[in-house]
Amino acid sequence: MLKQCQHRVRRSGLKAELFQGAAEHLPFRDQTFDAVLHMGGINFFNDIAQALREMIRVARSGTKFVIADETEDFAKRFENTAVAGDFYGGRPRAIAAPVDLVPGDMREIAMKEICGGELYCLTFRKP
């Protein structure tokens, strides 16, 4: 995926730096980013709580977080298919928005299902 993204960045002429790293140990200094968007995969991380702490660590005060991923209903529809069965069929736990793992001092915590219930969108803001 990183190679595909690199190719698209070059082709589009955009200026962008791309990094590869572990979500539980992000390779960035504290308070680096003004916004955090995470799309997909968080439900399969080894330590979701640690990944959230890392996202918060690298964000500046006032940063808005948007975390979106598929719902359990979506995964159930595909767990026995040839295309996605290996991925969704082997999930270690039921998919759920990690609302309970967002630290209590975060602000404006909200969660809603989107795309007809196929995805959830968790948002919050760092104080």
N, C-alpha and C positions, 0 to 999 in steps of 0.2 A: 504494500500500500504506500509506503514511503517513496518508493521509486516512481509509482504512478503519480503521486502528488508532485514530486520534483519535476517530472515531465510536464505536468499541467502548469506549474508555476513558470517554467521556462517558456512554454508555448504561449502563455497569456501575457508575458512581459511584466508581470507583477514583481515587486521586490518583496521577498519573504525569506525568512530563515526557518528551516525545518529541523526538528530535533527528534531523536528517538530515545526513549527512556522508559523506566518503570514508573507507573502511576503512583506507586507507594513511596517513591524516592525521586521526585522531580529534579531535574538538573538546572534549577534556577534559584537565584537569590530571593530572600524574603522580600515581600512587597514589590514585586516586579510588574505585575499586570493590572490593567484597569478593568478588564472584563474576563470572565471565565465561561467558556462554552464547552460542554462535554456532550458528545453525541455517540451513543452506542457503546456497548461492551462493559459498562461498569458492573453489571450484574454477574460478570464472570471473573472479576478481579479476585485475587487471593485475599486481600484485606481491604474491603470497601471503606471502612472507617478511616484507615490510614491514608487511603487515596484522597478522601475528602479533606482530611487534615492538611495534606500536602497542597491541595488546590487552594485552601484557605491561606496557608502560609505564604504562597507566592503572590497572593492578591493584595492590593492596596486597600486601605480603609475606604469604604463606600462602594466597593466592587460589587456588581451584580453577577450572580451565578445562574446559569441555565444548564440543567442536566436533563437530558432526554434519552430514553431507551425504550426498547420494546416492553410490552406487558406480558404477564403470564399467559393470558388468553391468546395472544399472538403466538407465543412460543409453542403452546399446546397444539395449535393448528398445523405447525410445521415440524413437530418432533418426530413424526413417522414418515417424512418425505425423503426422497432420494437426494434432493438438493441440500436440505438443511437438517436432516435427521441426526447426523453425527454431532452437529453443533448443539442443537436444542435438546436432543434426546439425552445428552450426557451432562446436563446442567447440575451443579452440585446442590442447588436449593431452588425453591420456587422464586420466580422473579417478582420483585417488589421494589417500588420506589424507596430509596434509603432515607426517608423522612426522619425516621427515628435515630439515624446516625449523624444528622446535622447538629452541630454543637448548639446548646441552648442559648448562647449569646448572639447568634445570628438573628437578623431582622427580616421582616417581610417574608417569612417562610410560607410557601404555597405549593400545592401539588394538584395537577389536574391531568386527566386523560385527554389526549388529542388524537387526531386522525382516526376518528370512529372507534376509539378504545384500543388501537393497535400500539400506541406509544403513550408514555407518561412524560410529563414535563414538570420537573421540580425546580423551583426558583427560590432564591434567598439573597440577602445582601449582607456583606461584612460590615460590622459597625465601624 
